[in-house]
């Protein structure tokens, strides 16, 4: 019995020492491709941070992120949760009929009101004398369509639309929720499929008095796509394809990335081969980017305040505008946008997903 206890203690000690050596002497990973996020690095030690407890709190986060075989252990945990304990979700992510989605328990009223006020601040700052049309729209999350069928919790997109409308009665509302269902989204990712939202683009354009021909050639990215939920769920979800739409108009558009001060493309093939292939659409999360269309059917301009969903939507609106400017106020202060954008005559669209509106603290 004593020998058995000795073996258990010795094996445990060796494991602890091995993990400790890995953490202290190994080279920590900087990025988790499976989870699409930066990993916590070793905190800097100081006597004050040790006394306050901050060092140990940060070290705990570091050791969790840098744990050896972390992805393997996460997968084992996910399998146990799903198949051994019959849990319907893991870390609030579930899979139903092949679609991975994130459960949201309730609408965050404070966040919704904050988002509404952020829109109001932009309206008050730039749009009081604007002669164009100003509209807003809410993109329902995939979970909004799956939750009732799968038995999970979700949020109501109309809750956010009502909050924005109450704070901004001068701004018109474009309801697109009836044009979408779960099949319009990627299986493994949060985003919608560009080839599925030409009707959404058509309704938005029509609300601004623009008619789109919606004639495109569909192409397929030759890189397998594993969306953000593929890693976050820790389950081995199948790869899927990214399709994108193009035509002569889009191929002749000029795109400029103000954040990195360079010309780019509507579809950035360098980003397509990177850590997140969805970033191929207008080069991903850029604070300020413009699309200029020399062959536009009008001389009008559109400004879109958006999140990442807008990257794949904006090219579908380019046919009707000489210039489209996309501003992501998660990464740029609205107060400085007047340096680059003339708001006096342009149309303006605010369009955000419920995921962002329910976590609007990220807005500047």
C-alpha positions as a Markdown table, in Angstrom:
| # | Residue | x | y | z |
|---|---|---|---|---|
| 1 | Unk | 0.0 | 0.0 | 0.0 |
| 2 | Unk | 2.9 | 2.3 | 0.9 |
| 3 | Unk | 4.6 | 1.5 | -2.4 |
| 4 | Unk | 1.4 | 2.3 | -4.3 |
| 5 | Unk | 1.1 | 5.7 | -2.5 |
| 6 | Unk | 4.7 | 6.4 | -3.3 |
| 7 | Unk | 4.2 | 5.7 | -7.0 |
| 8 | Unk | 1.1 | 8.0 | -7.1 |
| 9 | Unk | 3.0 | 10.8 | -5.3 |
| 10 | Unk | 6.1 | 10.4 | -7.4 |
| 11 | Unk | 4.2 | 10.4 | -10.7 |
| 12 | Unk | 2.2 | 13.5 | -9.6 |
| 13 | Unk | 5.4 | 15.2 | -8.6 |
| 14 | Unk | 7.1 | 14.4 | -11.9 |
| 15 | Unk | 4.1 | 15.8 | -13.8 |
| 16 | Unk | 4.0 | 19.0 | -11.8 |
| 17 | Unk | 7.8 | 19.5 | -12.2 |
| 18 | Unk | 7.5 | 18.8 | -16.0 |
| 19 | Unk | 4.7 | 21.3 | -16.5 |
| 20 | Unk | 6.5 | 23.9 | -14.3 |
| 21 | Unk | 9.7 | 23.4 | -16.4 |
| 22 | Unk | 7.7 | 23.7 | -19.6 |
| 23 | Unk | 6.1 | 27.0 | -18.4 |
| 24 | Unk | 9.3 | 28.5 | -17.1 |
| 25 | Unk | 11.9 | 27.4 | -19.7 |
| 26 | Unk | 9.8 | 26.7 | -22.8 |
| 27 | Unk | 9.0 | 29.4 | -25.4 |
| 28 | Unk | 5.4 | 30.5 | -24.8 |
| 29 | Unk | 3.1 | 30.5 | -27.8 |
| 30 | Unk | 1.9 | 34.0 | -28.8 |
| 31 | Unk | -1.3 | 33.1 | -30.6 |
| 32 | Unk | -3.9 | 30.3 | -30.6 |
| 33 | Unk | -5.0 | 29.6 | -34.1 |
| 34 | Unk | -7.8 | 27.3 | -32.8 |
| 35 | Unk | -9.3 | 30.0 | -30.6 |
| 36 | Unk | -8.3 | 33.0 | -32.8 |
| 37 | Unk | -6.9 | 35.0 | -30.0 |
| 38 | Unk | -3.6 | 36.2 | -28.5 |
| 39 | Unk | -2.4 | 34.1 | -25.6 |
| 40 | Unk | -1.4 | 35.5 | -22.2 |
| 41 | Unk | 2.4 | 35.9 | -21.8 |
| 42 | Unk | 4.5 | 35.6 | -18.6 |
| 43 | Unk | 3.7 | 38.6 | -16.4 |
| 44 | Unk | 6.6 | 40.8 | -15.3 |
| 45 | Unk | 7.5 | 40.3 | -11.7 |
| 46 | Unk | 7.7 | 43.1 | -9.2 |
| 47 | Unk | 7.5 | 43.2 | -5.4 |
| 48 | Unk | 4.5 | 45.5 | -5.6 |
| 49 | Unk | 2.6 | 43.3 | -8.0 |
| 50 | Unk | 3.4 | 40.2 | -5.9 |
| 51 | Unk | 2.2 | 41.9 | -2.7 |
| 52 | Unk | -1.0 | 43.1 | -4.3 |
| 53 | Unk | -1.8 | 39.6 | -5.7 |
| 54 | Unk | -1.8 | 40.9 | -9.3 |
| 55 | Unk | 1.3 | 38.9 | -10.3 |
| 56 | Unk | -0.3 | 35.6 | -9.2 |
| 57 | Unk | -3.6 | 36.4 | -10.9 |
| 58 | Unk | -1.8 | 37.2 | -14.1 |
| 59 | Unk | 0.4 | 34.1 | -13.7 |
| 60 | Unk | -2.6 | 31.9 | -13.3 |
| 61 | Unk | -4.0 | 33.2 | -16.6 |
| 62 | Unk | -0.6 | 32.7 | -18.2 |
| 63 | Unk | -0.3 | 29.1 | -17.0 |
| 64 | Unk | -3.8 | 28.3 | -18.2 |
| 65 | Unk | -3.1 | 29.7 | -21.7 |
| 66 | Unk | 0.3 | 28.1 | -22.0 |
| 67 | Unk | -0.5 | 24.6 | -20.5 |
| 68 | Unk | 1.2 | 21.9 | -22.5 |
| 69 | Unk | -1.2 | 19.9 | -24.7 |
| 70 | Unk | -3.8 | 22.5 | -24.0 |
| 71 | Unk | -5.7 | 22.0 | -27.3 |
| 72 | Unk | -5.8 | 18.2 | -26.7 |
| 73 | Unk | -7.1 | 18.6 | -23.2 |
| 74 | Unk | -9.7 | 21.1 | -24.4 |
| 75 | Unk | -10.9 | 18.5 | -26.9 |
| 76 | Unk | -11.1 | 15.8 | -24.3 |
| 77 | Unk | -13.1 | 18.1 | -22.0 |
| 78 | Unk | -15.5 | 19.0 | -24.9 |
| 79 | Unk | -16.0 | 15.3 | -25.7 |
| 80 | Unk | -16.6 | 14.5 | -22.0 |
| 81 | Unk | -19.1 | 17.3 | -21.7 |
| 82 | Unk | -21.0 | 16.3 | -24.8 |
| 83 | Unk | -20.9 | 12.5 | -24.8 |
| 84 | Unk | -20.3 | 11.5 | -21.2 |
| 85 | Unk | -22.3 | 14.2 | -19.3 |
| 86 | Unk | -24.8 | 14.9 | -22.2 |
| 87 | Unk | -24.3 | 18.6 | -22.0 |
| 88 | Unk | -25.8 | 20.5 | -24.9 |
| 89 | Unk | -23.1 | 23.2 | -24.9 |
| 90 | Unk | -19.4 | 23.7 | -24.0 |
| 91 | Unk | -18.3 | 27.2 | -23.0 |
| 92 | Unk | -21.7 | 28.4 | -24.3 |
| 93 | Unk | -21.0 | 27.0 | -27.7 |
| 94 | Unk | -23.3 | 24.2 | -29.1 |
| 95 | Unk | -23.7 | 22.4 | -32.4 |
| 96 | Unk | -27.1 | 21.8 | -33.9 |
| 97 | Unk | -27.7 | 20.2 | -37.3 |
| 98 | Unk | -24.1 | 20.8 | -38.1 |
| 99 | Unk | -24.2 | 24.5 | -37.2 |
| 100 | Unk | -22.0 | 25.8 | -34.4 |
| 101 | Unk | -23.4 | 28.8 | -32.5 |
| 102 | Unk | -22.9 | 30.6 | -29.3 |
| 103 | Unk | -25.7 | 30.8 | -26.7 |
| 104 | Unk | -26.5 | 34.2 | -25.3 |
| 105 | Unk | -28.6 | 34.1 | -22.1 |
| 106 | Unk | -30.2 | 37.6 | -22.3 |
| 107 | Unk | -30.1 | 41.0 | -23.7 |
| 108 | Unk | -27.7 | 43.3 | -22.0 |
| 109 | Unk | -29.7 | 46.5 | -21.6 |
| 110 | Unk | -26.8 | 48.6 | -20.5 |
| 111 | Unk | -24.9 | 47.5 | -23.6 |
| 112 | Unk | -27.8 | 48.2 | -25.9 |
| 113 | Unk | -28.3 | 51.7 | -24.5 |
| 114 | Unk | -24.6 | 52.4 | -24.8 |
| 115 | Unk | -24.6 | 51.3 | -28.5 |
| 116 | Unk | -27.7 | 53.5 | -29.1 |
| 117 | Unk | -25.9 | 56.5 | -27.5 |
| 118 | Unk | -22.8 | 55.9 | -29.5 |
| 119 | Unk | -24.8 | 56.2 | -32.7 |
| 120 | Unk | -26.5 | 59.3 | -31.3 |
| 121 | Unk | -23.1 | 60.9 | -30.6 |
| 122 | Unk | -22.1 | 60.3 | -34.3 |
| 123 | Unk | -25.4 | 61.7 | -35.5 |
| 124 | Unk | -25.1 | 64.8 | -33.3 |
| 125 | Unk | -21.5 | 65.3 | -34.3 |
| 126 | Unk | -21.8 | 64.9 | -38.1 |
| 127 | Unk | -25.3 | 64.3 | -39.4 |
| 128 | Unk | -27.5 | 67.2 | -38.2 |
| 129 | Unk | -27.1 | 69.0 | -41.5 |
| 130 | Unk | -26.7 | 65.9 | -43.6 |
| 131 | Unk | -28.8 | 65.9 | -46.8 |
| 132 | Unk | -28.4 | 62.2 | -47.5 |
| 133 | Unk | -30.4 | 59.3 | -46.1 |
| 134 | Unk | -29.4 | 58.0 | -42.7 |
| 135 | Unk | -30.5 | 54.4 | -41.8 |
| 136 | Unk | -29.7 | 51.6 | -39.3 |
| 137 | Unk | -30.0 | 47.9 | -39.3 |
| 138 | Unk | -29.4 | 45.0 | -36.9 |
| 139 | Unk | -27.9 | 41.7 | -38.0 |
| 140 | Unk | -29.4 | 38.8 | -36.0 |
| 141 | Unk | -26.9 | 36.3 | -34.8 |
| 142 | Unk | -27.1 | 32.7 | -36.1 |
| 143 | Unk | -28.2 | 31.6 | -32.6 |
| 144 | Unk | -31.3 | 33.8 | -33.0 |
| 145 | Unk | -32.5 | 31.3 | -35.7 |
| 146 | Unk | -31.2 | 28.1 | -34.1 |
| 147 | Unk | -32.1 | 28.6 | -30.4 |
| 148 | Unk | -35.8 | 27.8 | -30.6 |
| 149 | Unk | -35.1 | 24.6 | -32.5 |
| 150 | Unk | -32.2 | 23.5 | -30.3 |
| 151 | Unk | -33.6 | 24.6 | -27.0 |
| 152 | Unk | -30.9 | 27.2 | -26.2 |
| 153 | Unk | -31.2 | 30.7 | -24.9 |
| 154 | Unk | -30.9 | 33.7 | -27.3 |
| 155 | Unk | -31.5 | 37.4 | -27.7 |
| 156 | Unk | -34.2 | 39.3 | -29.6 |
| 157 | Unk | -32.8 | 41.5 | -32.4 |
| 158 | Unk | -35.9 | 43.8 | -32.0 |
| 159 | Unk | -34.8 | 44.6 | -28.5 |
| 160 | Unk | -31.6 | 46.3 | -29.9 |
| 161 | Unk | -33.5 | 47.9 | -32.8 |
| 162 | Unk | -36.0 | 49.5 | -30.4 |
| 163 | Unk | -33.2 | 50.9 | -28.2 |
| 164 | Unk | -31.5 | 52.4 | -31.2 |
| 165 | Unk | -34.7 | 53.8 | -32.6 |
| 166 | Unk | -35.7 | 55.4 | -29.2 |
| 167 | Unk | -32.4 | 57.2 | -28.9 |
| 168 | Unk | -32.3 | 58.1 | -32.6 |
| 169 | Unk | -35.9 | 58.8 | -33.9 |
| 170 | Unk | -34.5 | 60.7 | -36.9 |
| 171 | Unk | -32.8 | 57.5 | -38.3 |
| 172 | Unk | -34.8 | 55.0 | -40.4 |
| 173 | Unk | -34.8 | 51.3 | -39.6 |
| 174 | Unk | -34.1 | 48.6 | -42.2 |
| 175 | Unk | -35.4 | 45.3 | -41.0 |
| 176 | Unk | -33.5 | 42.4 | -42.5 |
| 177 | Unk | -34.3 | 39.6 | -40.0 |
| 178 | Unk | -36.9 | 38.0 | -42.3 |
| 179 | Unk | -34.4 | 37.6 | -45.1 |
| 180 | Unk | -32.1 | 35.4 | -43.0 |
| 181 | Unk | -32.0 | 32.0 | -41.4 |
| 182 | Unk | -29.2 | 29.7 | -40.1 |
| 183 | Unk | -28.4 | 28.6 | -43.7 |
| 184 | Unk | -27.2 | 32.1 | -44.5 |
| 185 | Unk | -24.3 | 31.6 | -42.0 |
| 186 | Unk | -21.2 | 29.5 | -42.0 |
| 187 | Unk | -21.4 | 26.2 | -40.2 |
| 188 | Unk | -18.3 | 26.9 | -38.0 |
| 189 | Unk | -18.2 | 30.7 | -37.9 |
| 190 | Unk | -20.2 | 33.7 | -36.6 |
| 191 | Unk | -20.4 | 35.4 | -40.0 |
| 192 | Unk | -22.9 | 35.3 | -42.8 |
| 193 | Unk | -22.1 | 33.9 | -46.3 |
| 194 | Unk | -21.6 | 36.6 | -48.9 |
| 195 | Unk | -23.3 | 34.5 | -51.6 |
| 196 | Unk | -26.4 | 34.2 | -49.4 |
| 197 | Unk | -27.0 | 37.9 | -48.7 |
| 198 | Unk | -27.6 | 39.5 | -52.1 |
| 199 | Unk | -31.2 | 39.9 | -51.0 |
| 200 | Unk | -30.1 | 41.7 | -47.9 |
| 201 | Unk | -27.9 | 44.1 | -50.0 |
| 202 | Unk | -30.9 | 44.6 | -52.3 |
| 203 | Unk | -33.2 | 45.7 | -49.5 |
| 204 | Unk | -30.6 | 48.0 | -48.0 |
| 205 | Unk | -29.9 | 49.6 | -51.4 |
| 206 | Unk | -33.6 | 50.0 | -52.1 |
| 207 | Unk | -34.0 | 51.8 | -48.7 |
| 208 | Unk | -31.5 | 54.3 | -50.0 |
| 209 | Unk | -33.2 | 54.6 | -53.4 |
| 210 | Unk | -30.6 | 52.5 | -55.2 |
| 211 | Unk | -31.3 | 49.6 | -57.6 |
| 212 | Unk | -28.7 | 46.8 | -57.8 |
| 213 | Unk | -28.5 | 44.4 | -60.7 |
| 214 | Unk | -27.0 | 41.7 | -58.4 |
| 215 | Unk | -25.3 | 40.0 | -61.3 |
| 216 | Unk | -22.2 | 38.2 | -60.1 |
| 217 | Unk | -19.8 | 35.3 | -60.8 |
| 218 | Unk | -19.4 | 33.1 | -57.7 |
| 219 | Unk | -15.9 | 31.9 | -57.0 |
| 220 | Unk | -14.6 | 29.5 | -54.4 |
| 221 | Unk | -11.6 | 30.0 | -52.2 |
| 222 | Unk | -9.2 | 27.1 | -52.6 |
| 223 | Unk | -8.4 | 27.1 | -48.8 |
| 224 | Unk | -10.4 | 25.1 | -46.3 |
| 225 | Unk | -12.2 | 27.3 | -43.8 |
| 226 | Unk | -12.4 | 26.5 | -40.1 |
| 227 | Unk | -14.4 | 29.2 | -38.5 |
| 228 | Unk | -14.0 | 30.7 | -35.0 |
| 229 | Unk | -16.4 | 28.2 | -33.4 |
| 230 | Unk | -14.3 | 25.3 | -34.8 |
| 231 | Unk | -11.6 | 26.1 | -32.3 |
| 232 | Unk | -13.7 | 27.6 | -29.5 |
| 233 | Unk | -16.0 | 24.5 | -29.4 |
| 234 | Unk | -12.9 | 22.3 | -29.1 |
| 235 | Unk | -14.8 | 19.7 | -31.3 |
| 236 | Unk | -13.4 | 18.4 | -34.6 |
| 237 | Unk | -15.8 | 20.2 | -36.9 |
| 238 | Unk | -15.5 | 19.7 | -40.6 |
| 239 | Unk | -13.9 | 22.3 | -42.8 |
| 240 | Unk | -16.1 | 24.3 | -45.2 |
| 241 | Unk | -15.7 | 26.5 | -48.2 |
| 242 | Unk | -15.7 | 30.3 | -48.6 |
| 243 | Unk | -17.5 | 31.5 | -51.7 |
| 244 | Unk | -17.2 | 35.1 | -52.9 |
| 245 | Unk | -18.9 | 37.1 | -55.5 |
| 246 | Unk | -17.3 | 39.2 | -58.2 |
| 247 | Unk | -18.0 | 41.0 | -61.5 |
| 248 | Unk | -16.5 | 43.7 | -63.7 |
| 249 | Unk | -17.6 | 46.4 | -61.4 |
| 250 | Unk | -15.8 | 44.9 | -58.3 |
| 251 | Unk | -12.7 | 44.0 | -60.3 |
| 252 | Unk | -12.3 | 47.7 | -61.3 |
| 253 | Unk | -12.9 | 49.1 | -57.8 |
| 254 | Unk | -10.1 | 50.8 | -56.0 |
| 255 | Unk | -9.8 | 50.1 | -52.3 |
| 256 | Unk | -7.7 | 52.1 | -49.8 |
| 257 | Unk | -6.8 | 51.0 | -46.3 |
| 258 | Unk | -6.3 | 54.2 | -44.2 |
| 259 | Unk | -5.2 | 52.3 | -41.1 |
| 260 | Unk | -2.1 | 50.9 | -42.9 |
| 261 | Unk | -1.9 | 53.6 | -45.6 |
| 262 | Unk | -2.0 | 51.4 | -48.6 |
| 263 | Unk | -4.0 | 50.3 | -51.5 |
| 264 | Unk | -5.6 | 46.9 | -51.2 |
| 265 | Unk | -8.2 | 44.8 | -53.0 |
| 266 | Unk | -11.9 | 44.0 | -52.5 |
| 267 | Unk | -10.8 | 40.5 | -51.9 |
| 268 | Unk | -7.4 | 40.2 | -50.1 |
| 269 | Unk | -5.9 | 36.9 | -51.1 |
| 270 | Unk | -3.0 | 37.3 | -48.7 |
| 271 | Unk | -5.4 | 37.5 | -45.8 |
| 272 | Unk | -7.3 | 34.5 | -47.3 |
| 273 | Unk | -4.3 | 32.3 | -46.5 |
| 274 | Unk | -3.8 | 33.8 | -43.0 |
| 275 | Unk | -5.1 | 32.9 | -39.5 |
| 276 | Unk | -8.7 | 33.9 | -40.4 |
| 277 | Unk | -9.7 | 33.4 | -44.1 |
| 278 | Unk | -12.9 | 35.5 | -43.6 |
| 279 | Unk | -10.5 | 38.5 | -43.4 |
| 280 | Unk | -10.2 | 38.2 | -47.2 |
| 281 | Unk | -13.2 | 40.5 | -47.4 |
| 282 | Unk | -11.8 | 44.0 | -47.5 |
| 283 | Unk | -8.8 | 42.8 | -45.5 |
| 284 | Unk | -10.7 | 42.2 | -42.3 |
| 285 | Unk | -11.0 | 44.4 | -39.2 |
| 286 | Unk | -9.7 | 47.7 | -40.4 |
| 287 | Unk | -10.6 | 51.0 | -38.8 |
| 288 | Unk | -11.2 | 53.0 | -42.0 |
| 289 | Unk | -11.3 | 51.7 | -45.6 |
| 290 | Unk | -12.8 | 53.1 | -48.8 |
| 291 | Unk | -14.1 | 51.5 | -52.0 |
| 292 | Unk | -14.1 | 53.8 | -55.0 |
| 293 | Unk | -16.1 | 52.7 | -58.1 |
| 294 | Unk | -15.2 | 54.5 | -61.3 |
| 295 | Unk | -18.1 | 52.7 | -63.1 |
| 296 | Unk | -20.8 | 53.5 | -60.5 |
| 297 | Unk | -24.4 | 54.0 | -61.6 |
| 298 | Unk | -24.6 | 57.2 | -59.5 |
| 299 | Unk | -22.2 | 59.8 | -58.1 |
| 300 | Unk | -23.5 | 59.2 | -54.6 |
| 301 | Unk | -21.4 | 58.2 | -51.6 |
| 302 | Unk | -22.2 | 55.9 | -48.7 |
| 303 | Unk | -20.7 | 55.8 | -45.2 |
| 304 | Unk | -21.1 | 52.5 | -43.3 |
| 305 | Unk | -20.5 | 52.3 | -39.6 |
| 306 | Unk | -20.0 | 48.6 | -39.2 |
| 307 | Unk | -18.5 | 45.5 | -37.6 |
| 308 | Unk | -16.9 | 42.6 | -39.4 |
| 309 | Unk | -20.2 | 41.6 | -41.1 |
| 310 | Unk | -20.0 | 44.8 | -43.1 |
| 311 | Unk | -16.8 | 43.6 | -44.8 |
| 312 | Unk | -18.6 | 41.1 | -47.0 |
| 313 | Unk | -21.8 | 43.2 | -47.4 |
| 314 | Unk | -20.2 | 46.4 | -48.7 |
| 315 | Unk | -18.9 | 45.0 | -52.0 |
| 316 | Unk | -22.5 | 44.0 | -52.8 |
| 317 | Unk | -23.5 | 47.7 | -52.5 |
| 318 | Unk | -20.5 | 49.1 | -54.5 |
| 319 | Unk | -22.4 | 49.0 | -57.8 |
| 320 | Unk | -24.7 | 51.8 | -56.7 |
| 321 | Unk | -22.1 | 54.2 | -55.2 |
| 322 | Unk | -19.2 | 56.1 | -56.5 |
| 323 | Unk | -17.5 | 55.8 | -53.1 |
| 324 | Unk | -18.2 | 53.7 | -50.0 |
| 325 | Unk | -16.4 | 54.4 | -46.7 |
| 326 | Unk | -16.4 | 51.8 | -44.0 |
| 327 | Unk | -15.7 | 53.0 | -40.4 |
| 328 | Unk | -15.3 | 50.5 | -37.5 |
| 329 | Unk | -15.5 | 52.6 | -34.3 |
| 330 | Unk | -14.2 | 49.6 | -32.3 |
| 331 | Unk | -10.8 | 50.7 | -33.6 |
| 332 | Unk | -11.1 | 54.5 | -34.3 |
| 333 | Unk | -12.4 | 57.4 | -32.4 |
| 334 | Unk | -15.5 | 58.8 | -34.1 |
| 335 | Unk | -14.4 | 62.4 | -33.2 |
| 336 | Unk | -11.5 | 62.3 | -35.8 |
| 337 | Unk | -13.5 | 60.8 | -38.7 |
| 338 | Unk | -14.3 | 64.4 | -40.0 |
| 339 | Unk | -10.6 | 64.6 | -41.2 |
| 340 | Unk | -11.3 | 62.0 | -43.9 |
| 341 | Unk | -15.1 | 62.0 | -44.4 |
| 342 | Unk | -17.4 | 64.7 | -45.8 |
| 343 | Unk | -20.7 | 63.8 | -44.2 |
| 344 | Unk | -22.7 | 66.7 | -45.7 |
| 345 | Unk | -24.2 | 64.8 | -48.7 |
| 346 | Unk | -23.5 | 61.2 | -48.2 |
| 347 | Unk | -25.9 | 58.4 | -47.3 |
| 348 | Unk | -25.1 | 56.8 | -43.9 |
| 349 | Unk | -25.8 | 53.2 | -42.7 |
| 350 | Unk | -25.2 | 51.9 | -39.2 |
| 351 | Unk | -25.2 | 48.1 | -39.2 |
| 352 | Unk | -24.1 | 45.9 | -36.4 |
| 353 | Unk | -24.7 | 42.3 | -35.3 |
| 354 | Unk | -26.5 | 41.4 | -32.1 |
| 355 | Unk | -23.2 | 39.9 | -30.9 |
| 356 | Unk | -21.6 | 43.4 | -31.0 |
| 357 | Unk | -24.6 | 45.3 | -29.7 |
| 358 | Unk | -24.7 | 43.0 | -26.7 |
| 359 | Unk | -21.1 | 43.7 | -26.0 |
| 360 | Unk | -20.8 | 47.4 | -27.0 |
| 361 | Unk | -18.2 | 48.3 | -24.4 |
| 362 | Unk | -15.7 | 47.8 | -27.3 |
| 363 | Unk | -17.0 | 50.9 | -29.1 |
| 364 | Unk | -14.7 | 53.9 | -28.7 |
